[in-house]
């Protein structure tokens, strides 16, 4: 009966909309029989004092049968955090909001059972991280499913560039597992067994410097076992115009003016004017 009555109200509303506009007033006998005024919200009609969730699923609304207006409060008000019992843990999930359509949900903290894991004949606690028995995998116990997922315990690492006086060697280093039984092969810089030239001690490979004799611009080879040099003062040719002559001068090469190069420049001839 209620469905028929509501359908009648909707039919008359639509019928009158062609004459009176989008939301015409209902006939007095309908308002009286429905125990109040109907409401319109989000293009929907609601019965007096009907409670509903709005279209955006953010408000819990009530149709005011006295005024025909709609008032809303939060559909998902803040809830205090839950203290979950042993063997469970708090997780955030979408739960039904309680609206009659079932289309709206609220994010709520729920307590769910956690599972221990068994791997290599050993039991591990939920979300525990551990190295497997073969020391090849770094594993995690999934507390939701009780399954174990593993990644490489010793992933590939980029090669290291060692400073002068040292060289790269492969050694077993602790992997980081809590038992301390697993190691990973890693490249480390150790004192070099190859003699480093005195000029290269404390210098990086490829770093340029001027030799002690001020004869060349040099750089240390990889590992400091050799030096490559080029002329500090390569020849520079100067062509002077008529009325000028060449003269030689010392040009500083380094910042502390320890080394000089003999250079030519053009100057006016004496008595040329």
Secondary structure as the mmCIF struct_conf table of DSSP 4:
data_model
#
loop_
_struct_conf.conf_type_id
_struct_conf.id
_struct_conf.beg_label_comp_id
_struct_conf.beg_label_asym_id
_struct_conf.beg_label_seq_id
_struct_conf.end_label_comp_id
_struct_conf.end_label_asym_id
_struct_conf.end_label_seq_id
HELX_RH_AL_P HELX_RH_AL_P1 UNK A 2 UNK A 20
TURN_TY1_P TURN_TY1_P1 UNK A 22 UNK A 23
HELX_LH_PP_P HELX_LH_PP_P1 UNK A 24 UNK A 27
HELX_RH_AL_P HELX_RH_AL_P2 UNK A 28 UNK A 33
TURN_TY1_P TURN_TY1_P2 UNK A 34 UNK A 35
BEND BEND1 UNK A 36 UNK A 36
STRN STRN1 UNK A 39 UNK A 41
TURN_TY1_P TURN_TY1_P3 UNK A 42 UNK A 43
STRN STRN2 UNK A 44 UNK A 46
TURN_TY1_P TURN_TY1_P4 UNK A 48 UNK A 49
STRN STRN3 UNK A 51 UNK A 53
TURN_TY1_P TURN_TY1_P5 UNK A 55 UNK A 56
BEND BEND2 UNK A 57 UNK A 57
STRN STRN4 UNK A 59 UNK A 63
TURN_TY1_P TURN_TY1_P6 UNK A 65 UNK A 67
BEND BEND3 UNK A 68 UNK A 68
STRN STRN5 UNK A 70 UNK A 74
BEND BEND4 UNK A 75 UNK A 76
HELX_LH_PP_P HELX_LH_PP_P2 UNK A 80 UNK A 82
HELX_LH_PP_P HELX_LH_PP_P3 UNK A 84 UNK A 85
TURN_TY1_P TURN_TY1_P7 UNK A 86 UNK A 87
STRN STRN6 UNK A 88 UNK A 96
TURN_TY1_P TURN_TY1_P8 UNK A 100 UNK A 101
BEND BEND5 UNK A 102 UNK A 102
STRN STRN7 UNK A 105 UNK A 113
STRN STRN8 UNK A 117 UNK A 119
TURN_TY1_P TURN_TY1_P9 UNK A 120 UNK A 121
STRN STRN9 UNK A 122 UNK A 124
TURN_TY1_P TURN_TY1_P10 UNK A 126 UNK A 127
STRN STRN10 UNK A 129 UNK A 131
TURN_TY1_P TURN_TY1_P11 UNK A 133 UNK A 134
BEND BEND6 UNK A 135 UNK A 135
STRN STRN11 UNK A 137 UNK A 141
TURN_TY1_P TURN_TY1_P12 UNK A 143 UNK A 145
STRN STRN12 UNK A 148 UNK A 152
BEND BEND7 UNK A 153 UNK A 154
HELX_LH_PP_P HELX_LH_PP_P4 UNK A 158 UNK A 160
HELX_LH_PP_P HELX_LH_PP_P5 UNK A 162 UNK A 163
TURN_TY1_P TURN_TY1_P13 UNK A 164 UNK A 165
STRN STRN13 UNK A 166 UNK A 174
TURN_TY1_P TURN_TY1_P14 UNK A 178 UNK A 179
BEND BEND8 UNK A 180 UNK A 180
STRN STRN14 UNK A 183 UNK A 191
BEND BEND9 UNK A 193 UNK A 194
HELX_LH_PP_P HELX_LH_PP_P6 UNK A 195 UNK A 197
HELX_RH_3T_P HELX_RH_3T_P1 UNK A 198 UNK A 200
TURN_TY1_P TURN_TY1_P15 UNK A 201 UNK A 202
TURN_TY1_P TURN_TY1_P16 UNK A 205 UNK A 206
STRN STRN15 UNK A 208 UNK A 210
TURN_TY1_P TURN_TY1_P17 UNK A 212 UNK A 213
BEND BEND10 UNK A 214 UNK A 214
STRN STRN16 UNK A 216 UNK A 220
HELX_LH_PP_P HELX_LH_PP_P7 UNK A 221 UNK A 221
HELX_RH_3T_P HELX_RH_3T_P2 UNK A 222 UNK A 224
BEND BEND11 UNK A 225 UNK A 225
STRN STRN17 UNK A 227 UNK A 231
BEND BEND12 UNK A 232 UNK A 233
HELX_LH_PP_P HELX_LH_PP_P8 UNK A 240 UNK A 241
TURN_TY1_P TURN_TY1_P18 UNK A 242 UNK A 243
STRN STRN18 UNK A 244 UNK A 252
BEND BEND13 UNK A 254 UNK A 254
TURN_TY1_P TURN_TY1_P19 UNK A 255 UNK A 256
STRN STRN19 UNK A 260 UNK A 268
HELX_LH_PP_P HELX_LH_PP_P9 UNK A 269 UNK A 269
TURN_TY1_P TURN_TY1_P20 UNK A 270 UNK A 271
#
